[in-house]
Amino acid sequence: MPPHEGLTHLKEYDIKDSNVELIGTEIDHRVKYNSARTEPAWNDGRVGLQAGLYVWRIEDFEVVAWPREKYGQFYDGDSFIVLHSYKVGKEGSEKLGHEVFFWLGAKTSQDEAGTAAYKTVELDEFLQGAATQHREIQEQPSDDFMALFPRLSIRSGGVRSGFRHVDTDAQPEEITTLLRIFKHPSAAGRDSIVVHEVEPTWQSLDDEDVFVLDKGDKIWVWQGKKCSPMEKAKAAQVVNDLTLAKHIDVEVLSQTESRAHVVVDMLGGKDISQDAYRARRPVSSSIAESRPRKLFRLSDATGQLSFDLVKEGQPVHRTDFESKDVFLLDVGKAIWVWRGLGASAAERAMWLNVAQSYVRQLQDGSDPAAYLTPLAAVVEGNESPAFFKAIEV
């Protein structure tokens, strides 16, 4: 959807020319549901039936179950699908609520990202269309996503590269891996610890975090002078995991120690006089609510899909959402799409396209970082708790 003056009445899709008459109809749902029934990943006897956390990676257009012992471990060259199923309702009349996340690594391929998005829609169909769908970007994960992983690890590589592995024939001095360990604040008050592989250079250092430098023949721990005890403890655990497979020396140095320059030297910072390091964190906390709150309506009542501003800078209430249409709610730190049960086929089908087009317009306008905004979609009657927190019920 190209930019349009004012962003208040955008018209892009002509139903007569777009060939989407059957999208969202009973036939369309049956076709997608039957397709989902043949997807092995969804038919393991637990998905949609048992509460819990499920993770899959996209490998060559296929959905492959991620080993449970690797939950929380991601690669920047991959795309993943995460399902969180949880019980809702009173005891004795409980049902399962579902949240589906498709996570896109910073270096994932277009094919992998497209497959993850498509399969997320298919999984939602398998779950009878009741799931909240989230698009997650590696650099700016949502609070809901971070809440699922108290320990998040992001390493370089991915399925296409066969992971980035250490060559056993390589000389020790050829191996240089730098891990940054830091606390990620959550709006829910539950902090997560992130282990993120970064460029092995002194410019990656920061006073507030802990870094683990693996040189192959020795592991060095560099503790920034402002790091937290939690980050130090997690670094110790990371080092323990690294030394399980190889028995090598480990040296821990605080930035305030004179010998700490040894680590900086190995990272190419020899003779650097500065004693303060300020590297931007590769995974940021949720963006501030810098944009005014806006509510838009997506409707095809005139025969074409239009996108109209309903409210700006005002509180949004549950009664502002009408079942016959689809609504987009921008709360600054997140963008929500609410799909009414009475919305037309075209309206329901276009939620992700509309949300992404809206983000592109923000990015081209006054908010260049808008592409980092988490996107999520809910269905009337199956709204997630996070959605209700974003509005005034």
N, C-alpha and C positions, 0 to 999 in steps of 0.2 A: 504494500500500500504506500504509494509515494506521498511526500509531504504535501500538505494542503494548508492554505492560510488559516491561522487561528486554531487548527487542530480540533475544531468543534463540530465539523460536519464533513467527514471524509467519506467519499463515495468511490469505491474501487471495483466491487464485484457485481456484475450483472448476472442475475440468476439464469436468465435465458441463454447467456453465452458461456457460462462457466461450467456447464455439464455436471452440476452437483445435485441434480434433482433428487437422486436416490440416497445421497449422503445423509446419514442420521435417521433414515426410515427403518421400519421393521425389517425389511429385506436386507438393508445394509448391516444392521446389527446382527442378524442371523448369519450372514456371510462371515463377518469378522469373528463372531463367537465360535463358529464351526472351525475357522482357521486357528483360533486360540486353543481349541480343544485338542488339536494335533501338535501343539508346541510342547515338546518334552519338558521344557523348563517349568511350565506352569502345571504339569500333570504328574507331580511327584507324590500326591496323596496328602500334602501339607498346605500347599499354596491355596489361599482362600478358605481354608478349613481350620487352620491352627494359628493362634496368635504367635508372633515372633518376628525376627528379622531375617530377611533373605537378600542375598547379594548375587548378582550375575555380571559377568563381563562379556562385552561384544567381541567375538573372535570370528573373523571372516564371515560376517553377516549372520552368525549364529549366536544364540544366547547360551552361555556356558556357566554353570554353577561355579561360584567362587568358593574355594575351600574355607570352611568355617573358621579355621585357625588363622586365616588371613583377613578376617573381617576388620575393617578399618584401615586396610592397606590398599592404596591406590597408586596408579602410575600415570604420569602426565601425558603419556602417549595413547591413553585408552579412553573408552567410554564404558560406564557401568550403569546398571539398573539396580535400585535398592527398593525393596518392599518392606514397609513396616505395618504389620497387622496387629491390632490391639482391640481389647474388649471394651464395649461401650454399653451403657444401659444398666439397669438394676439387676442384681443377682436373681437368677431364675428366668429373666427375660433378656439376657445379654445377646448381643450380636457383635460381629466383627466390623471394626472400622479399618480403613486402609489408606495408607499414604504411599505413593509411588514416586520415586525420584529418578530422573535420568541425569547422571553426573558426567560432565564433559571435561576431560583433561585439557590442559592448555595446548597440547600438541596432538590431540586426537585428530583422526582423519575425518573428512566430510562424510565418507561412507559409514564410518563407525558412529558418528553423531546422528546421522539420519536413521540408521538402524535402531539406535537406542530410543530415539523419539517415536519411531513407528511401533516398536515392540512395547513401549510404555502404553501407548493407546490400546494395543492388542491386549495387554495385561489388564488394563482397566475394563475392557470389554469382557474378559474372562471373569472379572470380579463383579459383573453385572452393572458396570458403569457407576459404581458407588465410591471409587477411590478419588482422593485428592491427588492431583498430578503436579509435580514440581520439576522445573528445569533448573539444574544446579551447575554453576560455573566454578571451576577449580579455585580461582582467585578470590571469589566472593561467595562462599557458601551461606545458605540461610541458617537462621538459628535452629529451625526444625531439623535440618540435616545434621548440624553439629551436635545436637542433643542425642543423636543416635550413636555417636562415636566419641566416647570420652578420651580415646587415644586415636588420633588420626595420623597416618603416615603417608606421605606422598613422595615417591621416588621417581627418578628419571628413567625413561624407557617405556616399554609397553609390548603388547603382543606382537606387533609387526617387527620389532627389533629383537624379539626373543628375550625381552628384558635386557637391561644393561648389566652384564655379568662380568665378574673378574676372571681374566684369563689366567689359568693356573700356571702357564708357562711364562707369564710376564715377570719381569724383574720387580722386586718390591718397590723400587723407587718410581716405577711407572704407574703405580696405583695411588690415586688421590681422590678420595671421596669426602665431601664436606656436608654434614647434616646440621641443620639449624633446629633447635628445640625451644619452643616458646608456648606460653599460655594464651589460649584464645578465649576472650570473654564472651559469654552468652547472655542474651537478654533475659533468659530464664534464671540467670544466676548460677548456672552450673558451668564451670570452666572446663574446657577441653585442653589437652596437651597435643600440640602438633609437632611431628617430626618431618621436616621438609628438606629434601636434598637441594642444595644450592650450588652455584658456581664456586669452585674451589679457588677463590681469590680473596685477598684481604678486604676488598670492597664489599664483600658479603657479610662482614662482621658487624655486630651491633652491641652496644653496651648492655642492653636490657635482656639479652638471651644467652643461651649456652650453645656451644658448637662442638661437634665431635668430628675430628679430622682423622680419617683412616688412611695411613700411608702404606699399608700393606705389611710392613715389618714392625710397625708400632702405631698405637692409637693415642691421640692427644685429645684432651678435653680442655676447652678454653671457656672459662666462666666469665661472662661480662660482669662488670662491677655492679650493675643494677639488676642482675638476674634474681629470680625468686627461688626459694628452697624447693618448691614443687618442680621447677625446671631442672634444678640440680639433681633431684631424685630421679626424674625421668631419664636424664642423660646417663646416670649410672646404670639404669636398667637397659638402655640401648647399648651401652658398652658391654654389658654382661652378655647380651644376645650376640653381639659381634664376636666376642671372644670364645663362645661355645664351640665354634667350628675350628678356631685356630688359637693356639696358646701364644699370645704375643704380649709384649709389655704395654702397659697403659700409664700415662702420666697426666695428672690433673693439675691445671694451672689457673689461677685467678688472674684476671686482667690487671689487678693491682700489684701483682708480683713482678719483680724486674725480669724474671726469666720468661714471662708471658710473651715477650717479643719473639721468642723462638717460633711460636706458631705463626705469628704475623709474617716472619721472614719466609717460612716455608710456603706461605700463600702469596708470595711475591711482593710483600710490603716492606722489604728491607730498607732501612734508613728513613722510613716514614716517621715523621716527628710527632704527628698528632696522637693524642691519647684518648680521643673520643671517636666512636664509630657510630654511624647513623645509616644503616641499610634498611630500606623499606621491607616490611614483612611480606613474604610471597603469598600469604593467605591473610586477608584482612577481615576484621570484624564487620558486622552489618553496617551498611552506610547510614549516615545520619538522615533524619527526616528533613532534608534540605528543600525538597520540592513541596509546594502546597498540595494538600490533599485534594484529589479530583475523582469524580465519579462520572463514567461515560456509559452510554447505552448503545449497544449494537442491535440494530433492528432492520428488518427487510419489509416493513409494512408497506413501503411505497413500490415494491418490486425490485429494489436495489438495496444492497447492504449499505447502511449509513452508520456513521460513528458520531454521536452527539454528546456534548458536554451537558451533564445534568446538574452537578454541584461542583463548586470550587471553594476551598478554604473553609468549608462548613463541616460540622459533624455529619457522619453518614450512619443511618439507622437501618435496621433490618427491613423496615417498611418501605425503604427507598428501592428495594429490589422487587421487580415484577416478574411473575412466572413466565410470561409470554416472550421475554427477551433475554439477552445475554448482557452482562454488565462488566466493565473493567474498572477496578478500584486501584488507584495509585496512592499509596500511603507514604511514599518517599523511600523508605527502606525496603519496600517490597511492592510487587504488583500482583493483584489478585483478579482472577476472572471468575465470575459467578454465572453458572449456566442454569437458567430456569427450565423446569420440566416441560413447560409449554412453548419453549423456543422452537423456531423452525429448524429444519434439517441444516440449512446453510448456516444459520446463526451458531448452532452447536458445533458444526464442523470446523469453523474458522477461528476458534478461540486462540490457538497458538499463533497463527498467522497475524491476527489482529494485534495481539500483545507484542509480538516481535516488531511489527511495523510501527507501533506506538513508541517502542523503545528506540528504534532507529531514528525517528523524528526528534526525540529528546536528545539523542546523541549528536545529531546534526545541528541542533539548536543550542540551548543554553546549558546542557548537561553532558559533556563529552564522555563521562564515566557511567552513563545510564545503562550501557550494555551489561554492566556487572550486576544490575538489580535482579534479585531472585524473582522468578515467575512461578505462579501456582494457579491452579484452576480447581474449583469445587463445584459440586452439583447440588442443586436445591434439595434439601432434606438430608444431605449427607455432608454438611459443612464440617470442616475440621475445627478443633478448639482454637487453633491459631487464627483462623479466619474470623471467628467471633471476637477475638481480642482486638482485631484490626478495625472493628466497627463498634458502634454503640447499640447494643441489642435493645 
